[in-house]
Amino acid sequence: MPTFLSRTETVSDGTTATFAIDFPFLDRSHVGVFVTGLLANYPTAYTGTVTFNSNSLVTLSPVPEANALVSIRRATPIDDLIDTLTAPSTFSADENNLIYTQLLYLIQEALDAGLDLEDEGILAILEDLRYTYDIPLAGAFLFEDNDIIGPVPVTRPVRLLPGAPGTRAKALVNPLVTHIFDILKNNTVVGEVTVATNGAVTIDVQNAVDFNPAANDAISLRTTTPGDLQNFGMTFRFIRLAGE
């Protein structure tokens, strides 16, 4: 677990309700509690009651589930100075210290945010993006089954992977109905895309599919559900094949 300057992180045992705070802060309103639990693998704001026993202890009710990561974090205001020095009045040491402490805390919190990226493998993510290839597909005013969006030819050898982290899609659609599309390589169905009413995109590809410009391969989508679909846009993220 990284060493933070503005956070305290503890794994909950499911019983203990009191958690330590081992960083200083300017005001209790600058301290928040986040929990990474079984239902989400990223920090979410704790929705229970947070009671400060002191500036170094808080009690949470209800107790976070066992094995959840409890992250108590400082978030110093960044949009304005907590105190302002105005000439020609006399500047007190406390006022100066308060302003510089705010800046110090903001720097520490920025450094901790950098540790978040390191912990999530940002270098690996950037390295992965070097070897990806995006293809946008767009259409407008599609009303019937079997409408085709595309085809868009590939310009380098790429691969569409089933459920791989490098495969991405996003879409803008009519949010009132769920839309389902066939993914076509040339004229052959190789998978399916479902866009839910909340905009969530699910790609169902059973096997890896290679696209090669030498074979004039192209990707397109075919509507399989009727509905008022307008201003459609989707971007697929492919993996570049080795050596490309």
N, C-alpha and C positions, 0 to 999 in steps of 0.2 A: 504494500500500500504506500503511495507517495507520501512524502512529508510536506504538509501544507503549513502556510503561514497564517491563513485566515479561516481555517476549518478544523473541526474535530470530527473524526469518523470512527464509528464504533459498530461492531456487528451485534445486533440485538439477540439476547438469549430468550426472548419471548416472555420474560418475567420482570426483569429490571425496568423500572419506569424512569429512573433518574440518570441523566447523562451529563458528563463533564463538558465544560467549555474551557479550552486551554489557550485561547487567544484573547487579546484585549479588544475593546470596541468603544466607540464614543457614545452610543445610545443603544438601549435594548431593542429599539425599533429597527436597528440595522442588522439584527440577527434573525436568521430564518432556519427552519428545519426541513430537511428533505429526506426521503426514504427511497431506497432502491430495493424493491421486494420481489416476490415470486411472479407477480402479474406484470411487472415492467422491469426491463433490464437497464433502465436509465433513471436518474433521480427525479422524483415527483414531489411536489410540495406536500408536506405533512398536513393533513386536514383536521387532526384532533386538536386538543387543547394543550397549549404550551405555557407552563407556569415557571417563572424564574424564581428559584429558591434563593439565588444570589447571582452575582455576575459571573460565577464559575460553575453553576449547576442549574439545570432545567429539569422539570418533570413533564413527561408526556402522557396524555390520557386520551385514548387507550394506548396500551403498550404496543409498539410495533411488533409484527410477527417475528417469530424466531428465524434467524439467519438473514434478516433484512439488514441492509447497510444504512445506518442512521448517520446522516451528514449534517452537522450544524455549521452554518456558514455565515460569515460576515459579508454584508453588502453595503459599503459606505456610499452615501449619496455622491453621484458623479456629476450631476447637472448644475450644481452651484456650490459655492464655498459655504461652509458651515458658519464662518464668521468673516467679517470684512473689516479691514483696517482703513480708516478714513482720516486723511490729514486735515487739519494740523493737530488732531487730538493725540494724546500720549498713548503709545502702543504698549500694552502690558505683555509680560512674558507669557501669561496664560493664553492670551489671544494669539500670539505668534505660535506658540506650541500647538494650539488647537488646529490652526490652518495647516501647519507642516505635518501634523499627525494625520490629518485627513488625506493629504497627498501621499504620505507613506503607506497608509492603509490601502489606498487605491492601487498603488504600485504592487503591493503584496497580493491583492486580489487578482490583478492582471497576471501575475506570475503563476498563481494557483490555477487560473483558467488555462494557462499554457500547459501545466501538468496534466490537466484533463485531456487535452489533445494528445499529449505524449502517451498517456495511459490508454487511450483509445486507438493507438497505432496510427497517428496522423501521417507519419512518414510512410507507413505501408499503404495508407489510403492514397497519398500523393503518387507513390510509385505505381499503384494500380491504375490511377487515372491516366498515367502516361501511356498505358497500353489499352485504352478503351477508345471506342469510336461511336459517336452519336449519329443517329439518323432521324431526322424529323419527318413526320407524316402529318399532313393537314388536309382538311376538307371543310366544306360548308354546305348547309341545307341538304342534308341526307335524310331521306324519309322512308326509304323502302329497304326490304331485305336485299342482299346481294349487291349493294352499292360498294364500289371499290375505291379505296383511298390509296393512292400510289399508282403504279409501282415506282420505287426509288432504287436505282441501281447502287450497288456498293462500289467504292473506289479502291478498296484494299481488301485482302483476305481477312475475314472476321468470323466470329463464332457467337451464336446465341446459345446461352447455357440455361439449363433448367434449374431455376431457383438459386442461381449463383449470386454472390454478393455484388458482382460487377454488372449484373443485368438490371437495368432500370427502365421504368416507363412512367411518364406522367401524362395527364390528359386534361383537357378542358371540355366538358360536355354539359348537356342539359341535365341538371341534378334531379329531375323529377322521375327518371326511369333508369333502370340498370341496363347498360349496353354490353353486348357480347360481340366480339369480332373474331373471325378466323385470321390467323397469321399465315400468310402465303409466301413461300419461296418460289418465285416465278408463278406457276399456276397450281402448286401443290400445297395442301394444308400441312403445316408443320407444328401448329400450336394454336392456342386460344388466349384472348385477352378479355377480361371482365372488368368493366368500370362501374363501380357501385354508385349509388345515389349520393354518397358522401365524398365521391371523388377518388376513393381508394382503388388502386389498380392492381389486379392479380394477373400474372403471366403464367400460363400452364404450357410448358414445353416438355414433352416426355424424354426427348433425347437431344443431345447437342446438335446444332444445325450449323453447318459451315456455309458461308457465302463467299464466292470467289469472282472478282471482276473479269478474270480471264474466261469464265464460263457465262458472262453476261448475267450473273445472278442479281436479282432484285427482290426487295421486300415490299409487300403491300398488305393491306387489311381489307377484309370483306365483312360487311355488316351481316349479322345473323338474327338480329331482333329488330322489329319495326319500332318506330318512335321518332319524335321530333328531335333530331340531332343537328345542332347548328354550331358554327364556329369551332369545329373540332380541331384539336391539335394533340399529337402524342409524340414523344421522343423515346426511341429505343437506344439503350446503351449496350453495345456489343463489346466482346473481348477481341482484341487484335491477336491474330495468330502469331506464334513465335517467329521472331526474325523480321517481323513487319513493323 
